[in-house]
Amino acid sequence: MVRKTAELLKDLSWTLGGTGLVLITLSGKTLRWGIYISVAALVVHLICAVIAGFEEGKDDDKNK
């Protein structure tokens, strides 16, 4: 699971970098909302990836 998460973060690095670049140009309420939305999107993405990883593991166990 840690390996899968590391691979996803590697793949997301450009997106996360671009998000960070945009966030540093914002201020006030807009910055706060941008951070909330970015963190929420990252959390949802990682949760979905972990769920998909568990399902792949179950499929591998069934094929043995």
Biopython code that builds the backbone (N, CA, C, O; Angstrom):
import numpy as np
from Bio.PDB.StructureBuilder import StructureBuilder

atoms = [
    (1, "MET", "N", (0.824, -1.181, 0.000)),
    (1, "MET", "CA", (0.000, 0.000, 0.000)),
    (1, "MET", "C", (0.877, 1.258, 0.000)),
    (1, "MET", "O", (0.563, 2.236, -0.678)),
    (2, "VAL", "N", (1.962, 1.229, 0.752)),
    (2, "VAL", "CA", (2.868, 2.378, 0.778)),
    (2, "VAL", "C", (3.514, 2.565, -0.586)),
    (2, "VAL", "O", (3.696, 3.691, -1.049)),
    (3, "ARG", "N", (3.858, 1.459, -1.221)),
    (3, "ARG", "CA", (4.471, 1.530, -2.555)),
    (3, "ARG", "C", (3.507, 2.150, -3.568)),
    (3, "ARG", "O", (3.899, 2.990, -4.378)),
    (4, "LYS", "N", (2.247, 1.730, -3.511)),
    (4, "LYS", "CA", (1.227, 2.262, -4.424)),
    (4, "LYS", "C", (1.039, 3.763, -4.196)),
    (4, "LYS", "O", (0.937, 4.535, -5.150)),
    (5, "THR", "N", (0.996, 4.167, -2.925)),
    (5, "THR", "CA", (0.834, 5.580, -2.598)),
    (5, "THR", "C", (2.025, 6.389, -3.092)),
    (5, "THR", "O", (1.854, 7.490, -3.616)),
    (6, "ALA", "N", (3.235, 5.850, -2.929)),
    (6, "ALA", "CA", (4.437, 6.542, -3.407)),
    (6, "ALA", "C", (4.420, 6.691, -4.918)),
    (6, "ALA", "O", (4.805, 7.736, -5.442)),
    (7, "GLU", "N", (3.977, 5.657, -5.624)),
    (7, "GLU", "CA", (3.876, 5.734, -7.084)),
    (7, "GLU", "C", (2.865, 6.795, -7.500)),
    (7, "GLU", "O", (3.108, 7.549, -8.442)),
    (8, "LEU", "N", (1.744, 6.855, -6.809)),
    (8, "LEU", "CA", (0.727, 7.852, -7.131)),
    (8, "LEU", "C", (1.232, 9.261, -6.889)),
    (8, "LEU", "O", (0.992, 10.156, -7.699)),
    (9, "LEU", "N", (1.929, 9.465, -5.781)),
    (9, "LEU", "CA", (2.469, 10.792, -5.500)),
    (9, "LEU", "C", (3.527, 11.179, -6.530)),
    (9, "LEU", "O", (3.627, 12.345, -6.914)),
    (10, "LYS", "N", (4.313, 10.204, -6.976)),
    (10, "LYS", "CA", (5.289, 10.471, -8.034)),
    (10, "LYS", "C", (4.571, 10.914, -9.304)),
    (10, "LYS", "O", (4.976, 11.877, -9.954)),
    (11, "ASP", "N", (3.510, 10.208, -9.646)),
    (11, "ASP", "CA", (2.744, 10.554, -10.840)),
    (11, "ASP", "C", (2.033, 11.896, -10.697)),
    (11, "ASP", "O", (1.838, 12.606, -11.683)),
    (12, "LEU", "N", (1.647, 12.243, -9.471)),
    (12, "LEU", "CA", (0.924, 13.483, -9.224)),
    (12, "LEU", "C", (1.837, 14.687, -8.988)),
    (12, "LEU", "O", (1.349, 15.804, -8.816)),
    (13, "SER", "N", (3.140, 14.476, -8.977)),
    (13, "SER", "CA", (4.054, 15.547, -8.576)),
    (13, "SER", "C", (3.908, 16.805, -9.432)),
    (13, "SER", "O", (3.962, 17.914, -8.901)),
    (14, "TRP", "N", (3.727, 16.657, -10.733)),
    (14, "TRP", "CA", (3.567, 17.844, -11.589)),
    (14, "TRP", "C", (2.254, 18.560, -11.292)),
    (14, "TRP", "O", (2.207, 19.790, -11.260)),
    (15, "THR", "N", (1.206, 17.803, -11.079)),
    (15, "THR", "CA", (-0.084, 18.415, -10.751)),
    (15, "THR", "C", (-0.011, 19.133, -9.408)),
    (15, "THR", "O", (-0.494, 20.256, -9.264)),
    (16, "LEU", "N", (0.599, 18.468, -8.426)),
    (16, "LEU", "CA", (0.731, 19.092, -7.113)),
    (16, "LEU", "C", (1.632, 20.330, -7.172)),
    (16, "LEU", "O", (1.357, 21.334, -6.515)),
    (17, "GLY", "N", (2.699, 20.253, -7.956)),
    (17, "GLY", "CA", (3.575, 21.410, -8.133)),
    (17, "GLY", "C", (2.847, 22.578, -8.784)),
    (17, "GLY", "O", (3.004, 23.724, -8.363)),
    (18, "GLY", "N", (2.058, 22.291, -9.800)),
    (18, "GLY", "CA", (1.274, 23.336, -10.465)),
    (18, "GLY", "C", (0.240, 23.944, -9.544)),
    (18, "GLY", "O", (0.008, 25.153, -9.567)),
    (19, "THR", "N", (-0.381, 23.101, -8.730)),
    (19, "THR", "CA", (-1.343, 23.600, -7.756)),
    (19, "THR", "C", (-0.664, 24.525, -6.760)),
    (19, "THR", "O", (-1.185, 25.589, -6.426)),
    (20, "GLY", "N", (0.507, 24.106, -6.289)),
    (20, "GLY", "CA", (1.264, 24.943, -5.360)),
    (20, "GLY", "C", (1.651, 26.275, -5.979)),
    (20, "GLY", "O", (1.602, 27.313, -5.319)),
    (21, "LEU", "N", (2.035, 26.242, -7.250)),
    (21, "LEU", "CA", (2.404, 27.471, -7.949)),
    (21, "LEU", "C", (1.227, 28.431, -8.036)),
    (21, "LEU", "O", (1.392, 29.637, -7.855)),
    (22, "VAL", "N", (0.053, 27.906, -8.311)),
    (22, "VAL", "CA", (-1.139, 28.751, -8.366)),
    (22, "VAL", "C", (-1.477, 29.281, -6.976)),
    (22, "VAL", "O", (-1.821, 30.452, -6.821)),
    (23, "LEU", "N", (-1.379, 28.419, -5.966)),
    (23, "LEU", "CA", (-1.741, 28.834, -4.613)),
    (23, "LEU", "C", (-0.861, 29.968, -4.096)),
    (23, "LEU", "O", (-1.340, 30.822, -3.349)),
    (24, "ILE", "N", (0.418, 29.995, -4.478)),
    (24, "ILE", "CA", (1.277, 31.067, -3.970)),
    (24, "ILE", "C", (0.923, 32.422, -4.570)),
    (24, "ILE", "O", (1.359, 33.458, -4.068)),
    (25, "THR", "N", (0.133, 32.418, -5.641)),
    (25, "THR", "CA", (-0.271, 33.691, -6.241)),
    (25, "THR", "C", (-1.578, 34.208, -5.651)),
    (25, "THR", "O", (-2.003, 35.321, -5.961)),
    (26, "LEU", "N", (-2.215, 33.410, -4.804)),
    (26, "LEU", "CA", (-3.495, 33.800, -4.222)),
    (26, "LEU", "C", (-3.299, 34.399, -2.840)),
    (26, "LEU", "O", (-2.230, 34.272, -2.243)),
    (27, "SER", "N", (-4.338, 35.053, -2.337)),
    (27, "SER", "CA", (-4.273, 35.590, -0.979)),
    (27, "SER", "C", (-5.676, 35.610, -0.370)),
    (27, "SER", "O", (-6.677, 35.483, -1.075)),
    (28, "GLY", "N", (-5.725, 35.770, 0.942)),
    (28, "GLY", "CA", (-6.996, 35.913, 1.639)),
    (28, "GLY", "C", (-7.889, 34.694, 1.550)),
    (28, "GLY", "O", (-7.432, 33.553, 1.627)),
    (29, "LYS", "N", (-9.197, 34.968, 1.381)),
    (29, "LYS", "CA", (-10.197, 33.894, 1.316)),
    (29, "LYS", "C", (-9.967, 32.981, 0.120)),
    (29, "LYS", "O", (-10.187, 31.773, 0.202)),
    (30, "THR", "N", (-9.529, 33.557, -0.980)),
    (30, "THR", "CA", (-9.303, 32.745, -2.180)),
    (30, "THR", "C", (-8.205, 31.719, -1.929)),
    (30, "THR", "O", (-8.323, 30.570, -2.355)),
    (31, "LEU", "N", (-7.146, 32.120, -1.246)),
    (31, "LEU", "CA", (-6.073, 31.192, -0.900)),
    (31, "LEU", "C", (-6.599, 30.082, 0.009)),
    (31, "LEU", "O", (-6.313, 28.905, -0.210)),
    (32, "ARG", "N", (-7.357, 30.458, 1.015)),
    (32, "ARG", "CA", (-7.898, 29.474, 1.947)),
    (32, "ARG", "C", (-8.769, 28.455, 1.215)),
    (32, "ARG", "O", (-8.628, 27.252, 1.432)),
    (33, "TRP", "N", (-9.661, 28.924, 0.357)),
    (33, "TRP", "CA", (-10.517, 28.013, -0.407)),
    (33, "TRP", "C", (-9.697, 27.136, -1.345)),
    (33, "TRP", "O", (-9.981, 25.948, -1.497)),
    (34, "GLY", "N", (-8.695, 27.713, -1.965)),
    (34, "GLY", "CA", (-7.829, 26.938, -2.856)),
    (34, "GLY", "C", (-7.124, 25.811, -2.118)),
    (34, "GLY", "O", (-7.002, 24.703, -2.639)),
    (35, "ILE", "N", (-6.662, 26.091, -0.914)),
    (35, "ILE", "CA", (-6.007, 25.057, -0.112)),
    (35, "ILE", "C", (-7.002, 23.970, 0.271)),
    (35, "ILE", "O", (-6.703, 22.783, 0.145)),
    (36, "TYR", "N", (-8.180, 24.368, 0.737)),
    (36, "TYR", "CA", (-9.196, 23.375, 1.114)),
    (36, "TYR", "C", (-9.550, 22.468, -0.063)),
    (36, "TYR", "O", (-9.607, 21.247, 0.084)),
    (37, "ILE", "N", (-9.781, 23.054, -1.205)),
    (37, "ILE", "CA", (-10.165, 22.279, -2.388)),
    (37, "ILE", "C", (-9.029, 21.359, -2.817)),
    (37, "ILE", "O", (-9.267, 20.203, -3.164)),
    (38, "SER", "N", (-7.803, 21.858, -2.797)),
    (38, "SER", "CA", (-6.649, 21.045, -3.191)),
    (38, "SER", "C", (-6.447, 19.863, -2.258)),
    (38, "SER", "O", (-6.218, 18.743, -2.714)),
    (39, "VAL", "N", (-6.530, 20.102, -0.966)),
    (39, "VAL", "CA", (-6.350, 19.021, 0.014)),
    (39, "VAL", "C", (-7.481, 18.003, -0.106)),
    (39, "VAL", "O", (-7.238, 16.797, -0.054)),
    (40, "ALA", "N", (-8.702, 18.477, -0.264)),
    (40, "ALA", "CA", (-9.839, 17.560, -0.407)),
    (40, "ALA", "C", (-9.682, 16.688, -1.656)),
    (40, "ALA", "O", (-9.932, 15.484, -1.605)),
    (41, "ALA", "N", (-9.276, 17.279, -2.753)),
    (41, "ALA", "CA", (-9.092, 16.521, -3.991)),
    (41, "ALA", "C", (-7.983, 15.481, -3.833)),
    (41, "ALA", "O", (-8.125, 14.354, -4.307)),
    (42, "LEU", "N", (-6.891, 15.843, -3.180)),
    (42, "LEU", "CA", (-5.791, 14.908, -2.965)),
    (42, "LEU", "C", (-6.231, 13.748, -2.071)),
    (42, "LEU", "O", (-5.915, 12.593, -2.354)),
    (43, "VAL", "N", (-6.949, 14.047, -1.006)),
    (43, "VAL", "CA", (-7.414, 13.002, -0.090)),
    (43, "VAL", "C", (-8.362, 12.042, -0.802)),
    (43, "VAL", "O", (-8.233, 10.825, -0.663)),
    (44, "VAL", "N", (-9.305, 12.578, -1.559)),
    (44, "VAL", "CA", (-10.249, 11.721, -2.293)),
    (44, "VAL", "C", (-9.502, 10.852, -3.299)),
    (44, "VAL", "O", (-9.796, 9.664, -3.431)),
    (45, "HIS", "N", (-8.555, 11.424, -3.995)),
    (45, "HIS", "CA", (-7.782, 10.670, -4.983)),
    (45, "HIS", "C", (-7.015, 9.532, -4.313)),
    (45, "HIS", "O", (-7.033, 8.404, -4.804)),
    (46, "LEU", "N", (-6.345, 9.814, -3.205)),
    (46, "LEU", "CA", (-5.565, 8.784, -2.528)),
    (46, "LEU", "C", (-6.461, 7.692, -1.939)),
    (46, "LEU", "O", (-6.103, 6.515, -1.979)),
    (47, "ILE", "N", (-7.610, 8.066, -1.401)),
    (47, "ILE", "CA", (-8.543, 7.059, -0.880)),
    (47, "ILE", "C", (-9.017, 6.143, -2.008)),
    (47, "ILE", "O", (-9.052, 4.923, -1.844)),
    (48, "CYS", "N", (-9.375, 6.717, -3.132)),
    (48, "CYS", "CA", (-9.816, 5.910, -4.277)),
    (48, "CYS", "C", (-8.697, 5.000, -4.776)),
    (48, "CYS", "O", (-8.947, 3.856, -5.157)),
    (49, "ALA", "N", (-7.480, 5.500, -4.775)),
    (49, "ALA", "CA", (-6.342, 4.690, -5.219)),
    (49, "ALA", "C", (-6.090, 3.521, -4.271)),
    (49, "ALA", "O", (-5.784, 2.414, -4.715)),
    (50, "VAL", "N", (-6.218, 3.763, -2.970)),
    (50, "VAL", "CA", (-6.030, 2.691, -1.991)),
    (50, "VAL", "C", (-7.123, 1.650, -2.153)),
    (50, "VAL", "O", (-6.843, 0.452, -2.109)),
    (51, "ILE", "N", (-8.354, 2.078, -2.338)),
    (51, "ILE", "CA", (-9.466, 1.139, -2.547)),
    (51, "ILE", "C", (-9.220, 0.308, -3.797)),
    (51, "ILE", "O", (-9.420, -0.907, -3.786)),
    (52, "ALA", "N", (-8.789, 0.953, -4.872)),
    (52, "ALA", "CA", (-8.493, 0.230, -6.118)),
    (52, "ALA", "C", (-7.357, -0.764, -5.894)),
    (52, "ALA", "O", (-7.378, -1.864, -6.445)),
    (53, "GLY", "N", (-6.364, -0.381, -5.087)),
    (53, "GLY", "CA", (-5.255, -1.286, -4.790)),
    (53, "GLY", "C", (-5.713, -2.516, -4.030)),
    (53, "GLY", "O", (-5.259, -3.626, -4.306)),
    (54, "PHE", "N", (-6.613, -2.322, -3.070)),
    (54, "PHE", "CA", (-7.153, -3.467, -2.333)),
    (54, "PHE", "C", (-7.949, -4.384, -3.248)),
    (54, "PHE", "O", (-7.874, -5.606, -3.126)),
    (55, "GLU", "N", (-8.714, -3.795, -4.166)),
    (55, "GLU", "CA", (-9.495, -4.616, -5.096)),
    (55, "GLU", "C", (-8.581, -5.405, -6.018)),
    (55, "GLU", "O", (-8.872, -6.557, -6.338)),
    (56, "GLU", "N", (-7.480, -4.800, -6.450)),
    (56, "GLU", "CA", (-6.516, -5.525, -7.287)),
    (56, "GLU", "C", (-5.924, -6.693, -6.518)),
    (56, "GLU", "O", (-5.717, -7.772, -7.073)),
    (57, "GLY", "N", (-5.651, -6.473, -5.234)),
    (57, "GLY", "CA", (-5.115, -7.533, -4.387)),
    (57, "GLY", "C", (-6.091, -8.680, -4.223)),
    (57, "GLY", "O", (-5.688, -9.843, -4.210)),
    (58, "LYS", "N", (-7.360, -8.367, -4.100)),
    (58, "LYS", "CA", (-8.382, -9.405, -3.979)),
    (58, "LYS", "C", (-8.463, -10.212, -5.270)),
    (58, "LYS", "O", (-8.589, -11.436, -5.236)),
    (59, "ASP", "N", (-8.392, -9.523, -6.411)),
    (59, "ASP", "CA", (-8.439, -10.218, -7.707)),
    (59, "ASP", "C", (-7.240, -11.131, -7.869)),
    (59, "ASP", "O", (-7.370, -12.228, -8.411)),
    (60, "ASP", "N", (-6.066, -10.695, -7.404)),
    (60, "ASP", "CA", (-4.872, -11.518, -7.499)),
    (60, "ASP", "C", (-5.015, -12.769, -6.638)),
    (60, "ASP", "O", (-4.590, -13.851, -7.041)),
    (61, "ASP", "N", (-5.614, -12.625, -5.448)),
    (61, "ASP", "CA", (-5.809, -13.769, -4.567)),
    (61, "ASP", "C", (-6.774, -14.785, -5.174)),
    (61, "ASP", "O", (-6.588, -15.990, -5.005)),
    (62, "LYS", "N", (-7.796, -14.315, -5.875)),
    (62, "LYS", "CA", (-8.779, -15.206, -6.482)),
    (62, "LYS", "C", (-8.166, -15.992, -7.626)),
    (62, "LYS", "O", (-8.571, -17.129, -7.869)),
    (63, "ASN", "N", (-7.198, -15.419, -8.340)),
    (63, "ASN", "CA", (-6.596, -16.069, -9.493)),
    (63, "ASN", "C", (-5.545, -17.118, -9.102)),
    (63, "ASN", "O", (-5.060, -17.850, -9.964)),
    (64, "LYS", "N", (-5.194, -17.197, -7.829)),
    (64, "LYS", "CA", (-4.171, -18.169, -7.388)),
    (64, "LYS", "C", (-4.733, -19.540, -7.221)),
    (64, "LYS", "O", (-4.007, -20.465, -6.858)),
]
sb = StructureBuilder()
sb.init_structure("model")
sb.init_model(0)
sb.init_chain("A")
sb.init_seg("    ")
for serial, (resi, resn, name, xyz) in enumerate(atoms, 1):
    if name == "N":
        sb.init_residue(resn, " ", resi, " ")
    sb.init_atom(name, np.array(xyz, "f"), 0.0, 1.0, " ", f" {name:<3s}", serial, name[0])
structure = sb.get_structure()
